[in-house]
Amino acid sequence: MHGDTDQMIRAAGGVPWRSSDNGAVQVALVHRPGYGDWSLPKGKRRLGEHPLVTACREVGEETGICAVAGPRLAVGHYDTDAGPKAVEYWAMHGPDVTFVSTAEVDRVAWLPLADARQELSYERDTDVLDALDVLEGNALTAAVLLVRNGRAVPRGRWAGSDSDRPLDAAGHEQAEALRRVLAVFGPSLLLSAPVARCASTVGPLGADLAVAVETEPTLDENRYAANPRRGVTGILDLAAGGGTTVVSASGLVIQHLLSALAEDAGLYLPEIRARNGSVWALFFSGSRLAAADYYPILSGPDV
């Protein structure tokens, strides 16, 4: 038990990692002079801030790394003098930078996983590193973010064609939440099914990134149903190209794509949902799906 969840202190952090010349994984630990400890970079969530954003912000503030979010790792629970605390962690990477000491963090150390476990001051932090073992010799090379379109005006209330059916007020709120959060994954390509509600869902994100949303005809529900394997191959081609791609499509297309990709990779997913405005963050090692995280809600009290 860790106290009343309504009084839980919410925090988030990251495990910056990189591959050494021999393929071994190294992670960054931070030394806090105020506590005299070695720990993982983390900090409290700001009001209304998604934990993913918190995690990347804290890694940047404590290490100087402009971090790109990767797979979700673990949630650490422990008690503090101020009350019970929950810290969500993500794997992260980014370009090497010259560290600048601050009053909060005066040293950063890059260590192999085994050495990092020994150096960490708190045993609870070692549990977070265990989730990184999968990266040893299996570095992630690409990410594809499958975005279900935001909620649209109901068919019965729209006189135009279905492909032109726009987002409703809730859908626009979901698009704004995607705009605030998905940038932490470092996307450089945005694709959309050829329907207005899908393009509008990722349009605000594209505006912030100065990246045009490109129409991808194979993501149309009817075209996809006629040749679903072509759609799966298209996602694998995106993964083979590296980087991070955002793909906005309908729930039916996303559910089938993910089911097929997981089956091909032998990756067990207990349930494949795709609610409006949700995201499946897929991480690939080469052309093989290695990890998949579902984010059903990106804004509001439930994030």
C-alpha positions in Angstrom: 0.0 0.0 0.0 1.2 3.5 -0.8 -1.4 5.7 0.7 -4.5 7.4 -0.7 -4.2 7.6 -4.5 -6.1 10.9 -4.4 -3.1 12.3 -2.5 -0.5 10.7 -4.7 2.4 12.8 -5.8 2.7 12.3 -9.6 6.1 12.5 -11.3 7.7 11.3 -14.4 11.2 10.7 -15.7 13.3 9.0 -18.3 16.2 6.6 -18.8 18.5 8.2 -21.4 20.2 5.4 -23.3 22.7 4.9 -26.1 24.6 2.1 -27.7 28.4 1.8 -27.3 30.7 0.7 -30.1 30.3 -3.0 -29.1 26.5 -2.7 -29.1 26.1 -2.7 -25.3 23.5 -0.3 -23.8 24.7 2.6 -21.6 22.3 4.7 -19.5 22.7 8.1 -18.0 22.5 8.6 -14.2 22.4 12.0 -12.5 24.1 13.0 -9.2 22.1 15.3 -7.0 24.4 17.2 -4.6 21.5 18.2 -2.4 20.7 14.5 -1.7 24.2 13.1 -2.3 22.7 10.3 -4.5 22.8 8.8 -8.0 19.4 8.5 -9.5 17.4 8.6 -12.7 16.3 12.0 -14.0 12.8 12.8 -12.9 10.5 15.4 -11.5 7.0 16.4 -10.6 4.3 16.9 -13.2 3.0 20.4 -13.7 -0.7 21.1 -13.6 -2.3 19.8 -16.8 0.9 18.3 -18.1 1.0 14.8 -19.6 3.6 12.6 -17.9 5.4 12.1 -21.2 5.9 15.8 -21.5 7.0 15.9 -17.9 9.5 13.1 -18.4 11.2 14.7 -21.5 11.2 18.1 -19.8 12.9 16.8 -16.7 15.5 14.8 -18.7 16.3 18.0 -20.6 16.6 20.1 -17.5 18.7 17.6 -15.5 21.0 16.3 -18.3 20.8 18.9 -21.1 19.7 16.1 -23.5 17.0 17.1 -26.0 15.3 13.8 -25.4 13.1 11.8 -27.7 10.6 9.5 -26.0 10.7 5.8 -26.6 8.9 2.8 -25.0 7.2 3.1 -21.7 9.3 1.3 -19.0 7.7 1.1 -15.5 6.0 3.0 -12.7 7.8 3.3 -9.4 5.9 3.7 -6.2 7.4 4.7 -2.9 6.6 6.8 0.2 8.1 10.2 0.9 7.8 12.6 3.8 5.3 14.6 1.7 3.2 11.5 0.9 3.1 8.5 -1.5 4.7 9.1 -4.8 4.3 7.5 -8.3 7.0 8.0 -11.0 6.4 6.9 -14.6 9.5 6.2 -16.7 10.2 6.0 -20.4 13.3 5.0 -22.4 14.7 8.0 -24.2 17.5 8.9 -26.5 18.9 12.0 -28.0 22.1 13.6 -29.3 25.1 13.8 -27.0 25.6 17.2 -25.4 28.1 18.8 -23.2 26.7 18.7 -19.7 26.5 21.9 -17.7 26.4 21.5 -13.9 23.5 23.1 -12.0 22.6 23.4 -8.3 20.2 20.5 -8.7 22.5 18.1 -10.7 26.3 18.5 -10.7 27.3 15.3 -12.6 26.0 13.0 -15.3 27.5 9.5 -15.7 27.0 7.2 -18.7 27.3 3.6 -17.5 26.7 0.1 -18.8 23.5 -1.4 -17.4 25.3 -3.7 -14.9 27.4 -0.8 -13.6 24.4 1.5 -13.4 22.5 -0.9 -11.2 25.4 -0.9 -8.8 25.8 2.9 -8.8 22.1 3.8 -8.2 21.4 4.8 -4.7 17.9 3.4 -4.6 17.0 -0.3 -5.3 13.6 0.8 -6.6 15.4 2.5 -9.6 17.1 -0.8 -10.6 13.6 -2.2 -11.4 13.3 0.5 -14.1 16.5 -0.6 -15.7 15.4 -4.2 -16.0 12.9 -3.1 -18.7 15.9 -1.9 -20.8 17.4 -5.4 -21.0 15.4 -5.9 -24.2 17.5 -3.2 -25.9 20.8 -5.1 -25.3 21.9 -6.0 -28.9 18.4 -5.1 -30.1 18.5 -1.4 -30.5 15.3 0.3 -31.6 15.6 2.0 -35.0 12.2 3.5 -35.8 8.8 4.4 -34.4 5.4 4.6 -35.9 2.6 6.4 -34.1 -0.9 5.1 -35.1 -3.4 7.8 -34.3 -7.1 7.2 -34.3 -9.0 10.1 -35.7 -10.6 12.5 -33.1 -14.3 12.3 -32.6 -16.2 13.6 -35.6 -19.7 15.0 -36.2 -22.1 12.1 -36.3 -23.1 10.8 -39.7 -26.7 11.6 -39.0 -25.9 15.2 -38.4 -23.8 15.7 -41.5 -25.3 16.3 -44.9 -22.1 16.1 -46.9 -20.0 13.1 -47.9 -18.5 10.9 -45.2 -15.0 11.7 -46.3 -15.6 15.4 -45.6 -17.2 14.8 -42.1 -15.3 17.1 -39.7 -14.2 16.9 -36.1 -16.7 18.0 -33.5 -15.7 20.1 -30.4 -14.4 17.1 -28.5 -12.4 16.0 -31.6 -10.7 19.4 -31.8 -9.8 19.1 -28.1 -8.3 15.7 -28.8 -6.3 17.1 -31.7 -4.9 19.8 -29.4 -3.9 17.2 -26.9 -2.1 15.3 -29.6 -0.4 18.5 -30.6 1.0 19.0 -27.1 2.2 15.4 -26.5 3.3 13.7 -29.7 6.1 16.1 -30.4 8.1 14.4 -27.7 8.5 11.4 -30.0 10.3 13.5 -32.6 8.1 12.8 -35.6 9.4 14.0 -39.0 6.6 12.5 -41.3 2.9 12.8 -41.0 0.5 10.6 -43.0 -3.3 10.6 -43.0 -6.1 8.5 -44.5 -7.9 10.5 -47.3 -10.7 11.8 -45.0 -11.0 15.2 -43.4 -11.4 13.9 -39.8 -8.1 12.0 -39.9 -6.1 14.9 -41.5 -7.6 17.4 -39.0 -6.6 15.2 -36.1 -2.9 15.6 -36.8 -3.1 19.0 -38.6 -2.3 21.1 -35.4 0.8 18.8 -34.7 1.9 19.3 -38.3 1.5 23.1 -38.0 3.7 23.1 -34.9 6.4 21.0 -36.5 6.2 22.8 -39.9 5.5 19.4 -41.5 2.8 19.0 -44.1 0.2 16.2 -43.5 0.5 13.9 -46.5 -2.5 11.9 -47.8 -1.9 8.1 -48.0 -4.7 6.5 -50.1 -3.9 2.9 -48.8 -5.2 4.0 -45.3 -8.7 4.4 -46.7 -10.9 1.8 -45.0 -12.3 0.4 -48.3 -8.9 0.3 -50.0 -7.3 -1.2 -46.9 -10.0 -3.9 -46.7 -9.4 -4.9 -50.3 -5.7 -5.5 -49.7 -4.8 -5.4 -46.0 -1.3 -6.9 -46.5 -0.4 -3.9 -48.6 -1.2 -1.7 -45.6 0.9 -3.8 -43.3 3.8 -3.7 -45.7 3.5 0.0 -45.9 4.0 0.3 -42.1 7.0 -2.0 -42.3 8.5 0.1 -45.1 8.1 3.2 -42.9 9.9 1.4 -40.0 12.7 0.3 -42.4 13.2 4.0 -43.2 14.0 4.9 -39.6 12.9 7.9 -37.7 9.3 8.5 -36.4 6.2 8.6 -38.5 2.7 9.6 -37.4 -0.1 7.7 -39.2 -3.7 9.0 -38.7 -6.4 6.5 -39.6 -9.7 5.0 -38.5 -10.1 2.6 -35.6 -10.8 -0.4 -37.8 -7.6 0.1 -39.9 -5.5 0.7 -36.8 -6.8 -2.4 -35.0 -6.1 -4.7 -38.0 -2.7 -3.2 -38.7 -1.6 -3.7 -35.1 -3.0 -7.2 -34.9 -1.1 -8.2 -38.0 2.1 -6.5 -37.0 2.0 -8.1 -33.5 1.2 -11.5 -34.9 4.1 -11.3 -37.4 6.5 -10.3 -34.6 5.2 -12.8 -32.0 4.4 -9.9 -29.7 1.5 -10.6 -27.3 -1.0 -7.8 -26.8 -3.8 -8.6 -24.4 -6.2 -6.2 -26.0 -6.2 -4.0 -29.0 -8.3 -0.9 -28.6 -8.5 2.3 -30.5 -10.7 5.0 -29.0 -11.1 8.3 -30.7 -8.0 10.5 -30.3 -5.9 7.6 -28.9 -2.4 6.6 -30.0 -0.5 3.3 -30.3 3.2 4.0 -30.2 5.0 1.2 -32.1 8.8 0.7 -31.8 10.7 -1.3 -34.3 14.1 -3.0 -34.4 14.8 -3.1 -38.1 11.5 -4.3 -39.6 10.3 -6.2 -36.5 7.8 -4.7 -34.1 9.6 -4.8 -30.7 7.2 -2.9 -28.4 3.8 -1.2 -28.4 2.3 1.3 -26.0 -1.3 2.4 -25.9 -2.2 5.9 -24.9 -6.0 6.0 -24.7 -6.3 9.6 -23.3 -3.8 12.4 -23.7 -5.6 15.2 -21.8 -7.7 15.7 -18.8 -7.5 14.2 -15.3 -7.0 10.6 -16.4 -3.7 11.1 -18.1 
